[in-house]
Amino acid sequence: MSDLHKEVSDLERKSATAARLFDIRTIIGGLFVVYGVIVTIAGISPSEADLKKAQGVHINLWTGLAMLALGLFFLVWLKLRPAQPPVTAPDATDAPGN
């Protein structure tokens, strides 16, 4: 029984790790942070033509900063509330007395 219990514990730990690894918030947050950095850098020193097209608004800078904020929000959310592995109900055959 000890070996079986150890194997089940190892599988539960691997399941929890996989649930955290493939959490969609990680992917969304990471992509928004990467693209936010790129767009923010592009928006730091826009050309006059770009400013004229955007009617004087530094649209790349503001969009990049918003993307950074959203990406960081997802990553902080992931850190504060990590994904929990799905809980399975015990089988009826595992009940004592059977």
HELIX and SHEET records of a PDB file:
HELIX    1   1 SER A    2  LEU A   21  1                                  20    
HELIX    2   2 ILE A   24  ILE A   44  1                                  21    
HELIX    3   3 GLU A   48  LYS A   53  1                                   6    
HELIX    4   4 ILE A   59  LEU A   80  1                                  22    
HELIX    5   5 ALA A   92  ASP A   94  5                                   3    
END                                                                             
